[in-house]
Amino acid sequence: QVHVIESGGGLVQAGGSLRLSCAASGRTFATYAMGWFRQAPGKGREFVAAVDWSGVSTYYADSDKGRFTISRDNAKNTVYLQLNSRKPEDTDVYYCAATGRGGGDYYTRDEYDYWGQGTQVTVSA
């Protein structure tokens, strides 16, 4: 089992950048693919980015390519999400998730078994 905790959220000005972190417990972290999702008020949770267990393969939502960068450090049991060029409409709660299924459908919420509580990112105009 994996427990994940997000951090790094906060207030950022439009055009600014922020880096989110997701710390995971468990000795098997390196065997899990990790994903980030975001959720705006009153909307569903949508895929942002994912990284495979090795960190070599990354996946991004088409709508946001170029504004997000996902990476991981297995030695630190941590996955990161770099948020660039923020817009006010990017004000969301960001969730980290882990999957050990190996199915490869990282774009889908149902692929993930373990979720964090989320971290709020607010973008001011």
VENCOR-V228481 format. One record per pair of residues at least 12 apart in sequence whose C-alpha atoms are under 10 Angstrom apart, sorted by sequence separation. I is the first residue (numbers start at 1). GAP is how many residues later the second one is. D is the distance in Angstrom with one decimal. If there is no record, write none. Layout:
# VENCOR-V228481
i = {I | I}
gap = {GAP | GAP}
d = {D | D}
This chain:
# VENCOR-V228481
i = {7 | 8 | 9 | 22 | 35 | 36 | 37 | 47 | 48 | 49 | 58 | 69 | 70 | 97 | 99 | 100 | 101 | 7 | 8 | 22 | 35 | 36 | 37 | 47 | 48 | 49 | 57 | 58 | 68 | 69 | 70 | 81 | 98 | 99 | 100 | 6 | 7 | 8 | 22 | 35 | 36 | 47 | 48 | 57 | 68 | 69 | 97 | 98 | 99 | 100 | 6 | 7 | 34 | 35 | 36 | 46 | 47 | 48 | 49 | 55 | 56 | 67 | 68 | 69 | 81 | 97 | 98 | 99 | 5 | 6 | 7 | 20 | 34 | 35 | 48 | 49 | 55 | 56 | 67 | 68 | 80 | 96 | 97 | 98 | 99 | 4 | 5 | 6 | 33 | 34 | 35 | 47 | 48 | 54 | 55 | 66 | 67 | 68 | 79 | 97 | 98 | 4 | 5 | 6 | 33 | 34 | 51 | 54 | 55 | 66 | 67 | 68 | 79 | 96 | 97 | 98 | 3 | 4 | 5 | 32 | 33 | 34 | 49 | 50 | 51 | 52 | 53 | 54 | 55 | 66 | 67 | 96 | 97 | 3 | 4 | 5 | 32 | 33 | 48 | 49 | 50 | 51 | 52 | 54 | 95 | 96 | 97 | 3 | 4 | 31 | 32 | 33 | 34 | 48 | 49 | 50 | 51 | 53 | 95 | 96 | 97 | 2 | 3 | 4 | 30 | 31 | 32 | 33 | 48 | 49 | 94 | 95 | 96 | 2 | 3 | 30 | 31 | 35 | 94 | 95 | 96 | 1 | 2 | 29 | 30 | 33 | 34 | 35 | 36 | 37 | 55 | 93 | 94 | 95 | 1 | 2 | 4 | 30 | 33 | 35 | 93 | 94 | 95 | 1 | 2 | 3 | 92 | 93 | 94 | 1 | 2 | 92 | 93 | 94 | 1 | 51 | 92 | 93 | 50 | 51 | 91 | 92 | 93 | 2 | 6 | 91 | 92 | 50 | 90 | 91 | 92 | 49 | 90 | 91 | 48 | 88 | 89 | 90 | 91 | 36 | 88 | 89 | 90 | 35 | 86 | 87 | 88 | 89 | 34 | 86 | 87 | 88 | 89 | 34 | 86 | 87 | 88 | 34 | 83 | 86 | 87 | 33 | 86 | 30 | 32 | 30 | 31 | 36 | 30 | 34 | 35 | 36 | 29 | 30 | 34 | 35 | 36 | 53 | 28 | 29 | 30 | 33 | 34 | 35 | 48 | 50 | 53 | 60 | 61 | 27 | 29 | 30 | 45 | 47 | 48 | 49 | 50 | 51 | 52 | 53 | 59 | 60 | 29 | 30 | 45 | 46 | 47 | 48 | 50 | 52 | 58 | 59 | 19 | 21 | 23 | 28 | 29 | 40 | 43 | 45 | 46 | 53 | 17 | 18 | 19 | 20 | 21 | 22 | 23 | 24 | 27 | 40 | 41 | 45 | 52 | 17 | 19 | 21 | 25 | 26 | 39 | 40 | 41 | 24 | 25 | 38 | 39 | 40 | 41 | 52 | 23 | 24 | 25 | 38 | 39 | 40 | 23 | 24 | 38 | 39 | 40 | 52 | 22 | 23 | 24 | 37 | 38 | 39 | 50 | 51 | 22 | 23 | 37 | 38 | 39 | 50 | 21 | 22 | 23 | 37 | 38 | 49 | 50 | 21 | 22 | 36 | 37 | 38 | 48 | 49 | 20 | 21 | 22 | 36 | 37 | 47 | 48 | 20 | 21 | 35 | 36 | 37 | 47 | 19 | 20 | 21 | 35 | 36 | 46 | 47 | 19 | 20 | 34 | 35 | 36 | 46 | 47 | 18 | 19 | 20 | 34 | 35 | 45 | 46 | 18 | 19 | 33 | 34 | 35 | 45 | 17 | 18 | 19 | 32 | 33 | 34 | 17 | 18 | 32 | 33 | 34 | 16 | 17 | 18 | 31 | 32 | 33 | 16 | 17 | 18 | 31 | 32 | 33 | 15 | 16 | 17 | 29 | 31 | 32 | 33 | 14 | 15 | 16 | 29 | 30 | 31 | 32 | 33 | 36 | 37 | 14 | 15 | 16 | 29 | 31 | 33 | 35 | 36 | 37 | 6 | 8 | 13 | 14 | 15 | 24 | 28 | 34 | 35 | 37 | 4 | 5 | 6 | 7 | 8 | 13 | 14 | 15 | 22 | 23 | 24 | 33 | 35 | 36 | 4 | 6 | 12 | 13 | 14 | 20 | 22 | 24 | 35 | 4 | 12 | 13 | 14 | 20 | 21 | 22 | 12 | 14 | 20 | 35 | 35 | 33 | 34 | 37 | 12 | 33 | 36 | 39 | 11 | 32 | 34 | 35 | 36 | 38 | 40 | 10 | 34 | 37 | 38 | 39 | 36 | 38 | 9 | 38 | 9 | 9 | 7 | 6 | 7 | 6 | 7 | 5 | 6 | 4 | 5 | 6 | 4 | 5 | 24 | 4 | 23 | 3 | 4 | 22 | 2 | 3 | 2 | 22 | 1 | 2 | 22 | 1 | 2 | 21 | 1 | 20 | 20 | 18 | 17 | 16 | 14 | 15 | 16 | 6 | 7 | 9 | 10 | 11 | 12 | 13 | 14 | 15 | 4 | 5 | 6 | 7 | 9 | 10 | 11 | 12 | 13 | 14 | 15 | 2 | 3 | 4 | 5 | 6 | 7 | 8 | 9 | 10 | 11 | 12 | 13 | 14 | 1 | 2 | 3 | 4 | 5 | 6 | 7 | 8 | 9 | 10 | 11 | 12 | 13 | 1 | 2 | 3 | 4 | 5 | 6 | 7 | 8 | 9 | 10 | 11 | 12 | 2 | 4 | 5 | 6}
gap = {12 | 12 | 12 | 12 | 12 | 12 | 12 | 12 | 12 | 12 | 12 | 12 | 12 | 12 | 12 | 12 | 12 | 13 | 13 | 13 | 13 | 13 | 13 | 13 | 13 | 13 | 13 | 13 | 13 | 13 | 13 | 13 | 13 | 13 | 13 | 14 | 14 | 14 | 14 | 14 | 14 | 14 | 14 | 14 | 14 | 14 | 14 | 14 | 14 | 14 | 15 | 15 | 15 | 15 | 15 | 15 | 15 | 15 | 15 | 15 | 15 | 15 | 15 | 15 | 15 | 15 | 15 | 15 | 16 | 16 | 16 | 16 | 16 | 16 | 16 | 16 | 16 | 16 | 16 | 16 | 16 | 16 | 16 | 16 | 16 | 17 | 17 | 17 | 17 | 17 | 17 | 17 | 17 | 17 | 17 | 17 | 17 | 17 | 17 | 17 | 17 | 18 | 18 | 18 | 18 | 18 | 18 | 18 | 18 | 18 | 18 | 18 | 18 | 18 | 18 | 18 | 19 | 19 | 19 | 19 | 19 | 19 | 19 | 19 | 19 | 19 | 19 | 19 | 19 | 19 | 19 | 19 | 19 | 20 | 20 | 20 | 20 | 20 | 20 | 20 | 20 | 20 | 20 | 20 | 20 | 20 | 20 | 21 | 21 | 21 | 21 | 21 | 21 | 21 | 21 | 21 | 21 | 21 | 21 | 21 | 21 | 22 | 22 | 22 | 22 | 22 | 22 | 22 | 22 | 22 | 22 | 22 | 22 | 23 | 23 | 23 | 23 | 23 | 23 | 23 | 23 | 24 | 24 | 24 | 24 | 24 | 24 | 24 | 24 | 24 | 24 | 24 | 24 | 24 | 25 | 25 | 25 | 25 | 25 | 25 | 25 | 25 | 25 | 26 | 26 | 26 | 26 | 26 | 26 | 27 | 27 | 27 | 27 | 27 | 28 | 28 | 28 | 28 | 29 | 29 | 29 | 29 | 29 | 30 | 30 | 30 | 30 | 31 | 31 | 31 | 31 | 32 | 32 | 32 | 33 | 33 | 33 | 33 | 33 | 34 | 34 | 34 | 34 | 35 | 35 | 35 | 35 | 35 | 36 | 36 | 36 | 36 | 36 | 37 | 37 | 37 | 37 | 38 | 38 | 38 | 38 | 39 | 39 | 42 | 42 | 43 | 43 | 43 | 44 | 44 | 44 | 44 | 45 | 45 | 45 | 45 | 45 | 45 | 46 | 46 | 46 | 46 | 46 | 46 | 46 | 46 | 46 | 46 | 46 | 47 | 47 | 47 | 47 | 47 | 47 | 47 | 47 | 47 | 47 | 47 | 47 | 47 | 48 | 48 | 48 | 48 | 48 | 48 | 48 | 48 | 48 | 48 | 49 | 49 | 49 | 49 | 49 | 49 | 49 | 49 | 49 | 49 | 50 | 50 | 50 | 50 | 50 | 50 | 50 | 50 | 50 | 50 | 50 | 50 | 50 | 51 | 51 | 51 | 51 | 51 | 51 | 51 | 51 | 52 | 52 | 52 | 52 | 52 | 52 | 52 | 53 | 53 | 53 | 53 | 53 | 53 | 54 | 54 | 54 | 54 | 54 | 54 | 55 | 55 | 55 | 55 | 55 | 55 | 55 | 55 | 56 | 56 | 56 | 56 | 56 | 56 | 57 | 57 | 57 | 57 | 57 | 57 | 57 | 58 | 58 | 58 | 58 | 58 | 58 | 58 | 59 | 59 | 59 | 59 | 59 | 59 | 59 | 60 | 60 | 60 | 60 | 60 | 60 | 61 | 61 | 61 | 61 | 61 | 61 | 61 | 62 | 62 | 62 | 62 | 62 | 62 | 62 | 63 | 63 | 63 | 63 | 63 | 63 | 63 | 64 | 64 | 64 | 64 | 64 | 64 | 65 | 65 | 65 | 65 | 65 | 65 | 66 | 66 | 66 | 66 | 66 | 67 | 67 | 67 | 67 | 67 | 67 | 68 | 68 | 68 | 68 | 68 | 68 | 69 | 69 | 69 | 69 | 69 | 69 | 69 | 70 | 70 | 70 | 70 | 70 | 70 | 70 | 70 | 70 | 70 | 71 | 71 | 71 | 71 | 71 | 71 | 71 | 71 | 71 | 72 | 72 | 72 | 72 | 72 | 72 | 72 | 72 | 72 | 72 | 73 | 73 | 73 | 73 | 73 | 73 | 73 | 73 | 73 | 73 | 73 | 73 | 73 | 73 | 74 | 74 | 74 | 74 | 74 | 74 | 74 | 74 | 74 | 75 | 75 | 75 | 75 | 75 | 75 | 75 | 76 | 76 | 76 | 76 | 77 | 78 | 78 | 78 | 79 | 79 | 79 | 79 | 80 | 80 | 80 | 80 | 80 | 80 | 80 | 81 | 81 | 81 | 81 | 81 | 82 | 82 | 83 | 83 | 84 | 85 | 87 | 88 | 88 | 89 | 89 | 90 | 90 | 91 | 91 | 91 | 92 | 92 | 92 | 93 | 93 | 94 | 94 | 94 | 95 | 95 | 96 | 96 | 97 | 97 | 97 | 98 | 98 | 98 | 99 | 99 | 101 | 103 | 106 | 107 | 108 | 108 | 108 | 109 | 109 | 109 | 109 | 109 | 109 | 109 | 109 | 109 | 110 | 110 | 110 | 110 | 110 | 110 | 110 | 110 | 110 | 110 | 110 | 111 | 111 | 111 | 111 | 111 | 111 | 111 | 111 | 111 | 111 | 111 | 111 | 111 | 112 | 112 | 112 | 112 | 112 | 112 | 112 | 112 | 112 | 112 | 112 | 112 | 112 | 113 | 113 | 113 | 113 | 113 | 113 | 113 | 113 | 113 | 113 | 113 | 113 | 114 | 114 | 114 | 114}
d = {8.9 | 4.6 | 8.7 | 9.3 | 7.8 | 5.5 | 7.1 | 9.7 | 5.9 | 6.2 | 7.1 | 5.6 | 6.3 | 8.8 | 6.5 | 7.9 | 8.5 | 5.8 | 6.0 | 9.8 | 7.6 | 5.3 | 8.9 | 7.9 | 5.3 | 9.7 | 10.0 | 8.0 | 6.7 | 4.9 | 9.0 | 9.6 | 8.7 | 4.6 | 7.8 | 7.1 | 5.2 | 8.7 | 9.2 | 5.7 | 6.2 | 6.3 | 8.8 | 9.5 | 5.5 | 6.9 | 9.4 | 5.5 | 5.5 | 9.4 | 5.6 | 6.3 | 8.6 | 4.0 | 9.1 | 8.9 | 9.8 | 8.9 | 9.1 | 8.8 | 8.8 | 8.0 | 5.0 | 8.3 | 9.4 | 6.1 | 6.2 | 6.8 | 8.2 | 4.3 | 8.1 | 9.8 | 5.5 | 6.4 | 7.4 | 9.1 | 6.4 | 9.4 | 6.1 | 6.2 | 9.3 | 9.7 | 7.3 | 5.1 | 9.3 | 9.9 | 5.4 | 6.5 | 7.2 | 5.5 | 8.7 | 10.0 | 9.0 | 9.9 | 5.9 | 9.4 | 4.9 | 8.9 | 8.6 | 5.4 | 6.6 | 6.3 | 5.3 | 8.9 | 5.8 | 6.5 | 9.9 | 8.3 | 7.9 | 8.1 | 6.2 | 9.8 | 10.0 | 8.4 | 4.4 | 9.0 | 9.8 | 5.6 | 6.5 | 9.1 | 4.4 | 7.3 | 7.6 | 9.4 | 6.8 | 9.5 | 8.7 | 9.1 | 8.5 | 9.2 | 7.9 | 5.9 | 6.4 | 8.2 | 4.4 | 8.8 | 7.2 | 4.6 | 7.9 | 7.8 | 6.8 | 6.8 | 9.1 | 8.1 | 6.9 | 5.5 | 9.7 | 5.5 | 6.5 | 8.6 | 5.1 | 8.2 | 9.3 | 9.6 | 6.5 | 8.6 | 7.6 | 8.5 | 5.9 | 8.1 | 9.7 | 6.4 | 5.3 | 9.5 | 9.2 | 5.3 | 8.8 | 8.5 | 9.3 | 9.6 | 9.2 | 6.7 | 6.9 | 5.6 | 7.3 | 5.5 | 7.9 | 9.5 | 8.8 | 4.4 | 9.0 | 8.4 | 5.6 | 8.1 | 7.0 | 9.8 | 9.7 | 8.9 | 9.5 | 9.8 | 9.2 | 9.3 | 5.2 | 6.6 | 6.8 | 8.7 | 10.0 | 9.2 | 9.8 | 9.6 | 5.9 | 5.3 | 9.0 | 9.3 | 7.9 | 9.6 | 9.6 | 5.4 | 6.3 | 8.3 | 7.2 | 8.5 | 4.3 | 7.2 | 9.1 | 8.6 | 6.1 | 6.0 | 9.6 | 9.9 | 7.8 | 5.5 | 8.5 | 8.9 | 10.0 | 5.6 | 6.7 | 9.4 | 7.8 | 4.5 | 8.7 | 8.2 | 7.4 | 5.4 | 9.3 | 10.0 | 9.0 | 6.5 | 8.4 | 8.4 | 7.4 | 7.5 | 9.6 | 8.6 | 9.8 | 9.3 | 4.7 | 9.2 | 9.4 | 9.3 | 6.2 | 5.6 | 9.4 | 9.4 | 6.6 | 7.8 | 5.8 | 8.6 | 9.9 | 9.0 | 7.5 | 9.9 | 9.6 | 9.4 | 10.0 | 8.9 | 9.3 | 9.3 | 5.6 | 9.6 | 8.7 | 9.0 | 7.1 | 8.4 | 7.3 | 9.7 | 7.6 | 9.9 | 9.7 | 9.4 | 9.9 | 9.9 | 9.7 | 9.4 | 9.0 | 9.5 | 9.4 | 9.4 | 7.7 | 10.0 | 9.5 | 7.4 | 9.7 | 9.9 | 9.5 | 9.8 | 9.1 | 9.9 | 9.5 | 8.8 | 7.7 | 8.1 | 6.1 | 9.6 | 9.0 | 9.5 | 9.5 | 10.0 | 9.4 | 9.9 | 9.7 | 7.9 | 9.5 | 9.9 | 10.0 | 9.2 | 8.6 | 8.7 | 9.8 | 8.9 | 9.6 | 9.3 | 9.3 | 9.9 | 9.2 | 9.5 | 9.7 | 9.2 | 9.9 | 9.7 | 8.5 | 8.0 | 8.8 | 8.7 | 9.1 | 9.7 | 9.6 | 9.3 | 9.9 | 8.3 | 9.5 | 6.7 | 7.2 | 8.7 | 7.0 | 9.1 | 8.7 | 4.6 | 8.4 | 8.5 | 7.9 | 5.4 | 9.1 | 9.2 | 5.3 | 6.5 | 5.9 | 6.1 | 6.0 | 5.3 | 9.0 | 8.8 | 8.3 | 4.5 | 8.2 | 9.6 | 5.5 | 6.5 | 9.9 | 8.3 | 5.4 | 6.7 | 8.4 | 4.3 | 8.0 | 6.3 | 6.7 | 5.2 | 8.8 | 5.7 | 5.9 | 8.3 | 7.6 | 5.9 | 6.2 | 6.8 | 5.1 | 8.8 | 9.9 | 7.7 | 8.4 | 4.6 | 8.4 | 5.6 | 6.5 | 8.4 | 8.0 | 5.6 | 6.5 | 8.2 | 4.7 | 7.8 | 5.7 | 6.8 | 5.0 | 8.8 | 5.8 | 6.2 | 8.5 | 7.0 | 5.6 | 6.3 | 7.2 | 5.1 | 9.0 | 8.4 | 7.4 | 8.3 | 4.4 | 7.7 | 5.7 | 6.3 | 9.9 | 7.8 | 6.0 | 5.9 | 8.5 | 4.6 | 8.2 | 7.9 | 7.4 | 5.1 | 8.6 | 9.6 | 5.9 | 6.4 | 5.4 | 6.7 | 6.1 | 5.4 | 8.9 | 8.4 | 4.4 | 9.2 | 9.8 | 5.4 | 6.4 | 6.3 | 6.1 | 8.5 | 8.8 | 4.6 | 8.5 | 7.3 | 5.4 | 6.4 | 8.7 | 6.6 | 8.0 | 7.8 | 9.6 | 4.3 | 5.6 | 9.7 | 9.7 | 9.6 | 8.1 | 9.9 | 9.7 | 9.2 | 7.0 | 4.8 | 8.4 | 9.0 | 9.1 | 8.6 | 7.0 | 9.5 | 9.6 | 9.6 | 9.6 | 9.3 | 5.1 | 6.4 | 9.6 | 9.2 | 8.3 | 8.3 | 8.3 | 9.6 | 9.5 | 9.3 | 9.6 | 9.6 | 7.3 | 5.0 | 9.1 | 8.8 | 9.1 | 9.6 | 8.1 | 9.6 | 9.8 | 9.0 | 9.3 | 7.7 | 8.0 | 6.2 | 8.6 | 6.3 | 8.9 | 9.2 | 9.8 | 9.3 | 8.1 | 9.5 | 9.8 | 8.7 | 8.8 | 9.2 | 9.2 | 9.5 | 9.7 | 8.1 | 10.0 | 8.4 | 9.9 | 9.5 | 8.8 | 9.6 | 9.3 | 9.1 | 9.8 | 9.6 | 9.4 | 9.9 | 8.6 | 9.8 | 9.9 | 9.9 | 9.2 | 9.4 | 9.5 | 9.8 | 9.4 | 9.8 | 9.6 | 8.5 | 8.2 | 9.5 | 8.1 | 9.8 | 7.1 | 9.8 | 8.9 | 6.5 | 9.4 | 7.5 | 9.6 | 7.0 | 9.3 | 9.3 | 7.2 | 9.5 | 9.1 | 7.8 | 8.3 | 9.4 | 8.6 | 7.4 | 9.6 | 9.7 | 9.0 | 9.7 | 10.0 | 9.5 | 9.5 | 9.4 | 8.3 | 9.3 | 8.7 | 9.8 | 8.5 | 9.5 | 8.8 | 9.6 | 9.5 | 9.9 | 8.9 | 7.9 | 8.5 | 7.5 | 8.3 | 5.8 | 9.4 | 7.3 | 8.3 | 6.3 | 9.9 | 5.3 | 6.1 | 6.1 | 6.3 | 5.4 | 5.7 | 8.9 | 8.9 | 6.8 | 6.4 | 5.2 | 7.2 | 8.1 | 7.3 | 5.2 | 5.0 | 4.8 | 5.0 | 4.8 | 5.3 | 9.1 | 6.5 | 7.5 | 5.0 | 6.8 | 6.0 | 6.1 | 8.7 | 4.9 | 6.1 | 5.9 | 6.3 | 6.3 | 8.0 | 8.8 | 7.3 | 8.2 | 7.7 | 5.9 | 8.9 | 8.5 | 7.9 | 8.5 | 7.1 | 9.1 | 9.9 | 9.6 | 8.8 | 9.6}
